[in-house]
Amino acid sequence: MINAHEFWIDPEKFLVKNNEPIVAALRVGQMMKGVSYGYYPRNFKRFEIKNKEITPLLGRIGDKPAINIPPQGDHLVTIIYSTTKNIVTYNDWSLFEKFLINKSLNDARMEHLQRNFPKTQFKEIYSRHAKSLISSGNGSGNDQEVGLEIEIVLKENPYTDDMINGLTIDLLYKGSPRAGNQIEIFSRANNEVITRQTAFTSELGQATFKVLPKTDYMINSVIMRQPKKNSPLVEESKLPVLWESLWASTSFRVP
């Protein structure tokens, strides 16, 4: 089911020259392999690029790959993408349960069972909130919070900083640290071997993990909450809308 798949920004090159354009795809899939999606404004709430400032990322409808940005000079460039809300129907409890277990959303699983929610014919709202960090020229700069509802922020610049003690990330939900949430760390070395590791955020909403050189990374995290009852998707649904998931991802490379 598409709602159980990761969403991320996948640049053709994470390191570009200061006079070189940036080209990247929007992808949905698993284990850093997935389908490329085009540029369709109806699908996103935010589509922006951050250099020194945040500006809209413009394209032509249907462009694939969806991202083609002119040269950005010497800077750490951030691409920002936030989808509109979508909805999925579950007719098989085992699929929903498998998704909850995979993402360590155990509280939602227990609440669903304890409240005797239906196991079939129910719906879930979901939205995606993605970032990608690209080194243009010297890649100078730092990752910063950009105000996504759920967001991953890197504490180090993977292109310029010494990460001998690992890379630390902040997981933020509505701007506040999110403690005890699973983080998935997908990595792809130059030999195309893709691995998945997991960690959990601390009381400060942080997680630290080792990174390897010459490796692409995609960090993913999901939270589950009760949907707002006055949401149009809830009010217009003939089936009960029981859950809302928010997905955060960020992609980058360690040179």
Buried (B, 14 or more C-beta within 10 A) or exposed (E): EEBBBBBBBBBEBBBBEBEBBBBBBBBBBEEBEBEBBBBBEEBBBBBBBBBEEBEEBEBEEEEEBBBBBEEBEBBBBBBBBBBEBBBBBBEEBEEBBEBBEEBBBEEBBEBBEEEEEEBEEBBBBBBBBBBBBBBBBEBEBBBEEBEBBBBBBBBBBBBBEEBEEEBBBBBBBEEEBBBEBBBBBBBBEEEEEBEEEBBEBBEEBBBBBEBEEEBBBBBBBBBBEEBEEEBEBBEEBEBEBBBBBBBBBBBBBBE
